[in-house]
Each structure stands twice: as structure tokens, then as C-alpha cells.
Amino acid sequence: MLFNSYVFIFAFLPAVLLGFFLIARLNKNAALLWLFGASLFFYGWWNHAFVLLILASIVVNYAFFRWLTHPRDSRPANAKWVLTAGIVYNLGVLGYYKYADFFIGNVNNVTNSLFLLQHVIVPIGLSFYIFMQIACLVDSYRGEIKGGSFLEYCIFVSFFPQLTAGPIVRYQEIIPQFKKTENYRLRFTNLSVGLTIFFIGLFKKVILADHIAVYANVVFEAAGKGVSLTSHEAWLGALAYTFQLYFDFSGYADMAIGLARMFNIVLPLNFFSPYKAKNIIEFWRCWHVTLSRFLRDYLYIPLGGNRKSTLRRYINVMITMLLAGLWHGAGWTFVFWGGLHGGYLIINQAWHKIADRVAFRVPERWQWLTGFCARALTFIAVVFAWVPFRAKSFSDAMVIFKGMTNDLVNLPMFLIDKIVKPGGIIEEAFPNIIPSLPPNWFYYAFLVVIITVLVVWFLPNTSELMSDFKPVLHPLSIRRGAFLQRLRWKPNLYWFAFILLAAVFCLNDLDNVREFLYYQF
């Protein structure tokens, strides 16, 4: 079931909310059981067969969890082996469903063998709930979790707002909230805050991401057909996908946070205007925050982090990012994307080290200019990296790269010419797609991209808009100016009218329901 669907908004959500708070008046555990059943129903709506998989994962991991949450003085001596077995089990499940065909295909290519592909369907949300449970086992082994009931563990894994695409929450972040008696009473403030955040996210997904996707799809499909793209066409495709992914993922993150808040649960921050970042380190602090945190705490630091030599630190960074790329998808293009970001991070860290050594400081009167240049350079680097992330193959990515670096000097004249004379290579390549686009669509598309850049760079994000009501756990405190503080949300008539209008636009456009991009990962 999708958040951006009529059945979810008008049937599932009201029924689950009403049932949860009515049942909670009688019995708290019964309310949790209702929520667990509803979450399984939500998950099984897509493919009921995978309900058994998530149930099996919960049962097996809870057995490991119970073993590892023994008090340290009475814990069995083989606890480390239990942890290892738990991690191997989870990675085995993830490896089979997500990487079996990738592995077999590569073995066939290298050895010229003919092993049959398994054609395994990857369950939605598998990567997320597997990582959550690995983190839970490690934290239990470290003594950070003291134990919990089976029902609480079920809710931790299956809570439907976070189940299909994150955030990757920790047991000790969410379960203590479910233990508070006051959270089983309907709070109209939280309902109002949650609905506001939900509809902001829905607007990002339905009105922004899904409409920008049209332009990205046209260009990348053209590259897949071997069409030689000009610089303006290639840049349009790359930028369109850059913002499609931004609003798609940001929209999902908002909707998840808003839905949880309706149940009086506060989820951790997962997205914080990453395209405003002034370097790639800051970008990864703000993009998919909980995944970055997981990779840091359970991979990068155990590898040695920055406690070893400089060379070892860079190796650790590269290993972490290569695996981050592979986590996103079973393909070499994803690994390449991870390697690109690993290289970016190494360069960024090396630059900071050099700047600190020579005591390089920018004069205060030029900081606005250097800040703008740093943001623009980081953004361009991220855009380039999204190309192999979106492309179906390296050859498709190279078509886009070649176009992006070809004939850039003519781009301004092209835009002027497009106002008067529409048409281009892509129109000829896709006669069935182009008629559905507006006249002068190419110029219109660039106009949309420019407006989107202004929105992303200069308007506050949802976390900042709702900051008076503490919308997330672990908020970031990156300094980004305060001239738009007046826009912060307040429960008044003006904001009600604005959100109502946004909701009407969204609900009017839900006929063509599209999945969230992060469902693929």
C-alpha cells in the first residue's frame, strides 16, 4: 500500500488511527497488537507472500535479541558467536533476495558459465528492516538495550510509517515512546502537526517529484536508446532526476514522520536540505541521515574510523561508500556511485586537513561568495554522481556524461532560441511521449528546474518550518540563515488554509499513483 493513494488516506489511515486509540482505552497491549496487525496488512497489500518473510525475520531475530539482552554478569560466554550468527543470518537473507542474481550474473560473465538466474523478487523495505535488526542486535550485545517483550519487538520492526523506506530507527529510540501511557491518548496537537507534515510530504511527492519525473524519464530513456544528447538535453535530464529524487525521498521522509506523529511517536530526522550543503561531508550529514548514521556506527567506526593512519582512514571511507552504493542496488552503477562519493569525501577530508595545516581563512567580506561557490560546487558534484545512480547501465550513463560535458558554451543561446523555436533531438526520438508534454516543453522544463533550485536552496525545509513543535528526534543545527523564520508553522487559520489548498491539489492528482523511488532500494 502506498501513502500516496486514496485507499491509504481515506480508508486505512483513519481506521487504524481510530482503532488504535479506542482499543488503547481498554488495553495498551491490545492496541499494540492492533497496530502490529495493521502494519502487516499494510505490508502485505503489495505482496502477501512476503508477510511470512518479515514474520520469520522477526521471530528469528527476536530469539537472537533475547539471548543477547541477558545481563552482562549472566550472559553466556558465547554471546559474540550469537551476535555473529545473527548478523550472518540477516545478511544472508538480504544477500539472497537482493544480490543472488547480481552474483550469478557476474560469475557467468567472468567464467563464461551458464548458471540460471533466480529472478528473485526483492521485497519492499527488506534493506531497511534488516539493517534495523542488525543495529538492534549489535546494540543489545553492547548492553545498550535491556530487553523487551515480543510484541514490542514486533512493533519496532513493523511500525508501518517507517517499514517500507525508513528511517532506519533504533530500538531504544522508538520503544520507550510506546511504553509511555500518555502516548495512548489522542492528542489533537500531534494530530494537527502530523497531518501538516504528511500533506507537505504528499505535495512534494505528487505535485513536485512526479511531475518533474516526466522530464528525467524522457532524457534517460533517450540515452538508453543510444540517442546522442546535446549539453542542454543531458543537463535537463540530470537536473530533473536530481530534483525528482530529492522531492520523492524528502516527501516520503515527511510523510513517515507525519504519520508517526499522529500516533504520538517522534521518528528520527532522515532528511535535512542536503542540496544546501557546502561540502560533501555536510551533504552526507543531511542526506538519508539514518543510513549515514548506521554506516558510521556499524561499519566505518568498527573498521577503525579515523583512529588509524590517514591512509587507513581513506580506505575505510572508500569501503563504507562502496558498500553504501551496493546497499542501494545490485548493480555496478550503484557501486560506481558509491565510489564517486567515496572519492568526494576523501578529497573533502584532504582539503580540510591542508586548510587547517596552512591556517587558511577566508576574509569575512568574501565569505558569502565562497559559501555560494562551495554550495554550487558540491551541488554540481552531486548531480554528476546521480547520473550513474539513475542510469540502467554504464553505457547509458556515458551518453549523459558526454552530453553534459559537450558544447556547454552554447547553452545560454540554446535557451533563448527555444523560446522562439521549440523542437530537438529528443522530440524526434519519442513521438509517443512528447505529445503529452506542453508546448515549448523543453524551455518549460528548464524553467521548472530553475524555480526548483530556488525553492531547494532558499526556502526552509519541513523540519525548520515545524521547529516550534519538535517534529523529529536528533534535529540538526546547521546554520543556514534566519530571514525566513516568520514562515514557521503555527496552528492558525492562514496555515490551515494553505495546507488545505495543498491537500486539495494533491488529492486531485492521485489518479496516477506512482511508487516512491526508495522502494527500489
N, C-alpha and C positions, 0 to 999 in steps of 0.2 A: 504494500500500500504506500502511496506517495503522499507526502504532506500537501503537495500542490494539486489536490484532487477534490472533487465535490464530495465523494463518499467519505473522505477523511474529515473534511471541515464540517460537514453538516450531519454526519451520522456517527462515525467512530469517536471523534474527539468529544462531542457533547455527552455521548453515552458513557464513555469511560470516566470523564470528569464527574458526572452526576453519580454514577455508581460508586466511585471511589469514596467520595465524601459522605454519601448516605450510608454505605456499609461501615465506614470508619466510626460512625456514631455508635455502632453496635459492638464492633470488634476490630482492633487495629490489624491483627494478623489476617483476618478475613479480607480487609481492604487491600493488603499487600498481595494476597492470593488473587484477588480480582484483577489487580494491576498486572500481575505476572501472566495471568491467562489472557488478558487483553493484549499484552505485548507479544505473546506467542501468536495470537490471532493476527495482529498487525504484520508480524514477520512472515507468517505462513500465507498471507494473502497473495504474495508473489509466487511462491512455490511451496506448497505444504510439505513436500518431501524433506525439505531442509529443516523443518521444525525438529525432526528426530535428530539431526546432526547437532543442532545447538543444545538440545536436551542432553545428548550424550556427552558433549563437551562440558556442560555444566556439572553433570554427575561425576565424571572422571576428575575434573579439576577440583571439585569440592572435596573429593577424597584426599587429593594431594594437599589441599588447603588445610583440612582438619589435621592431617599428620604434621604439617609444618607450623601450626599455631599452638602446639604444645608449649607450655612454659619452658624457658631455656634450661632450667635446672632438671627438668624431667623429660626433655626432648631426647628421642632415640639418637644414638651415635651416628646413624646412617642418614641423618636429615639432609646432608649435602647431596647424597645419591638420590634421595626422594625429589629434591629440587631439580636435579639434572634430569631425572626421568620425566618430571612434569614438563620441563622446557622442551625436551625431545619429543614428547607426545604432541604438544601444541604445534611445534614447528613441523612435525610430521604431517599433521592434518592440513596445516597451511600449505606445506610443500606439495602434497598430493593434489589438492584441489586447484591450487593456483599455478604450480610450476611443473606438473608432470609432463604436459605436452611440450612445454618450452624445453625441458631437459631432453626428452626423447627426440625432438626435432633437431636439437644441436648435436646429439650423438649421431643421428642419421647423417647429418651434413658432414661431420668430421670423419666418420668411419665408413661412409657410403653404405651403411646398413639400412634395413627396411623394417625397423620396429614400428608397429602400428601405434598411431596416436590414440590416446584415450578419449579425446573430445570431452573432457570433464567440464561440466558447467560450474563456474565459480559462484558459490552462494553469496548473496549480497551481505555486506557487513562482516564477512569472515575475518578479514585482516584486523578489523577494529576489535571485535570481541576476543580474538586470540591474543592480541597484544595486551588488552586489559587484563586478561587472566594470567599471562606471563608476569606482568608487573605485580599482580596480586600475590603470586607465589613467591617472587623474589622479596617483596616487602614482608611477607609472612616469615620467610627464612631469616630476614634481618631483625625480626622482632618488632616491626613497626605496626603489625596488626595482631590483636589479641584473640581473634576468633570471631565467630558469628554463626547464626543459625543457617540452615539450608535455604529457608525462604528468603532471608536477607541476601544470601549469595545469589540466588536466582534473580532477584530484583537488580542487584548490582550489574549482572551481565546483560539482562534482557530489557531493562527500562527503555521503552520504545523511542523516546526523543533522541537518545544517543546511540541506538542499536545499529543503525544501518550505515552511518557515516561519521560517527564520532560526536563529541570529542572523546578522546581516549582518557576516561576518568580513572581515578584510583579509588580503591575500596574505601580508604579512610577519608575520602572527600565526600562521598555520597551517602554511605550507610549511616553515619552519625546523624545526618539530616532526617533520614527515615525513622530514626529512633525517637525523635522529638515529638511529644504528644501534640503540641500546638500546631504541627505541620499537617495534622489530620483534620483540621478545620478549614473550611473555605475562607480565604482572605480576599476580599474584593480589591484591595490594593494590588496584591500579587496577580490576581486575575487580570486587572487592568494593565499592569506592567507587562505581563506575559502576552496578552493579546496585541499590545502595541508592538512589542519586539517581533512577534510572529508575523504580523502583517507588513512590517518593514522588510523582513526577510522574504516574505512572499512577493512583495513588489520587486525586490532585487532579482528574484528568480524569474518570475513570469513576465514582467514588463521590460526589464533590462537584459538579463542574461539570455533568455530565449529569443529575443528579437535581434540581439547582436549576433547570435549564433548563425543566423542565416548567411551573413557575410563571411564569417570564418569558414563555414562549410563549403561555400562556393569556391573559395580560393584553394583550400586544401584538397578538394575533390579534383579541381583542375590540375594541381600538382601531381595527384595520383594518376591522372591520365596522360602525364608527360607534357602538358602544355607549358611552353616557355613563358614565364611570367615577367612582366616589367617590374621595375622597382616599386611603383605605386601600388600595383596589384598585390605583390608579395607583402609589402608593409601593411596594406589593408588587412590581409588575412592574418598576419602575425598579431597585429594590434587588436583585431576583432576577437581572436581567440584569447588573447591576454585578458581582455575585459570580460569576455564571456565566462571564463573560468573564475575570475575574481568575484563577479556578482553571483555566480552559481554557488560557489563554495561559501562565500560570505552570507548569501541568502540562507543556505542550509544551516550554517552555524547559528544565525539569528533565530531561525525557526525552532531549532532544537532547544536553545536557551529559553525562548519564549514559552514553548510547550512545557518544559520542566518547571518554569516559574509558576505556571498555573496550578501545579501540584505542590507549590511552596518549596521547590527544590532549586537550588542555585548551582548551575554547572560551571566548570572552569572556562576561562576565556580560551577561544580557539582561533580567533582572527582579529587583527588589530591594524587595519590600514597598511598592509605591507608595502604597497607601492609608494608610500610616503617615506620609505626607508632611505637613509643617506649612505648606507653601505650594506653589503650583502650579509654581514653578521646581524645587523638590525633587521634586515628582511626576514631572516630565519627566526628571529625572536617574535616576529609578528605574523608569519605565515604558518598555518597549521601548528599552532602553539603547542598543543598537547602531543603531537607526533614529535616535534623538535625536542620537547622535554623528555619523552620516552627514549629517543635515540641518545640523548645526552646522558641520562641517568642509568640506562641499562645496556648501553653499548659503548659510547665514547669514553666515559669515565672508567668502566671496567677494563677497557683496552689500555688504559694508562692516562687518558685525557691529556692535559698539558703538564703533567707531573714529570714527564720524561724529557729527553732532549728535544730540541727544536725539530729535527728531522722526524723523530718518532711522533711528535705532536702532529706534524703534517700528514704522516702516514695514517694516523688514527682518524684525522679529519676525512681523508680520502676514502678510507674503508667505510666509515659511517655514512658518507653521502652516496657511495656506490650502492650500499645496501638499502639506503632510503629510496634510491631510484628503482631498485628491484622490487621493493615493497609496493611501489605504485603500480607496477605492471610487469608481467612476464614477457619482456622483450628487451632487445639490446638498445633500442632507442631510449627506453627508460633508464637503463644503466648509464648510457651516454649523458643523459640529462643530469643524473646524479653526479657523474664525473665532472661535468661542466661546473656545477655548483661547488663541488669539492675544490676544483681549481680556483674558482672565485674566492672561496673562503680562505684558502692558503695565501693567495695574493693579498687579500684584505688584511690578514693577520701579519704578513710580512711587512706591509706598508705601515701598519701601526707600530710595529717594532722599530722600523727605520726612523719614523717620525719622532718617536719617543727618544731614540738614541741621539738624534741631532737637535732635539728640543725645538722642532718645527712648530710654529704657531702662526695662525692667520691673523692679521690685524683686524680689530673689531669692526672697522668700517667696511671690510670686504667679506665678512662672514656670511652675509645674506647671499652674495654672489657665489661663494664657494659652496654654500649649502645647497643652492639651486643646482649648481653643476654636479655636485655629488649625488643628489637625488636623481637628476636626469641620467647620469652615467649608470647608476645602479638599475634604474628602470630599463634602460636600453639593454643592459646585460641580461636582465630577467626575461625581456621579450625574446631575445635571441635564444635563450635556453628553452623557452616554451615551444619553439618550433619542433625539435625532435620529440618533445613530450606529446605533442598533438599528432604528429605525422605517423602514418601507418608503417613507414619503412624509412631507411636511411636515404634511399633514392628520392622519395617524396620530400624529405627534409632538405636535401641538397638543392632541389628545384626551388624551394622557398628561399634558402640561403643565397643562392645565385641571383635570384630576383632582387632580394633585399640589398645586395651589395652592387647591383648593376644600375648604372645610369642615374645615380641619385641627384645629380645636378639639375636634371630636367623635371624633378618632382614639382617644384612650385609652378612652372609653366604648364605642366600637365593639369594641375588642379584648376588653373584659370581656364584652360581650354575645355575642361569637362563641363564647365558651366554653360558653355555655348554649344558644344558638340559631344553629346553622350555617345557611348559605344566603346568597345575594346575587345581584346582577345577573349576574355572570359565570357562575354555575352555570346560570342560565336561558338564557344565550346559547350555552353549549357543552354540551348534554346528552350528546354522544358522547364528550367528553373527560373530563368531571368524574367519571363512574363509575370511571375508572381511578385516581382520586386517593383518598387515605384519607379516612375520615370526619373532619369538622371540619377539612378540608384547609386552609382559609384561616388559621385560628389556628395550625395546624401549620407552615404556610409561614412565617408571621412568626416563629415560634419558631426555625425553621431559620435565618432571616436574622439574628436576634439572636445566635445561637450563632456564626454565621459571622463576624459583626462582631468578636466577642470573639477568635476564632481569628486573624483577619487583623490585628487591632490589637495583640494582646498575646503571641502566640507567635512564636518566631524563624522566619525563613524558611529555605529549604533551604541557601542559601549560608552562613548563620550556623550552622546545625546541623553542616555539614560543614567548618567553617572550619579545623579542625586538619589537613585534607588538601588545602588549597588547591584547591577544586573549580573555580574559574574564573580567567580572566585579568582583570586590572584590577578587583579587588574594590573595592566602595565602603566607605567608613569613616564612615558616618553614625552618630552617637552615638544609641543607642536603648535604653540600659539594659543591665545585665549580670546581672540577677537570675535569668535562665534559662540561664546559661552551663553549668550542670550537665547540660542536655539535649543538649549537643554529642555528635555521633555518635562512637562508639568501636567497634572490631571485637570486640565481646564477645557473650555469649550473650543478654543482655537485648535488645540492638538486633537481633540475628538473629531472635529470636522475634517482635519487633514488626514487622519488615519482612516476615517470612514470613506473619504474620497478615494484613497489609495486602495482600500479593500474592494470598493466597487469596481475600479479599473481591473484589479487582479481577478476577481470572481467572474467578470465578464469575458476574461481571456483564458479560461481554464478548459476550453473545449479540446484543445490540442495539448494534452498532458505530456510533458517531457521529463524523463528521469534526470536526477542530479548527476553531474559528471563524476562526482566522487563515489557513486555507486559502482563504478568500474574498478575501483581500487580496493 
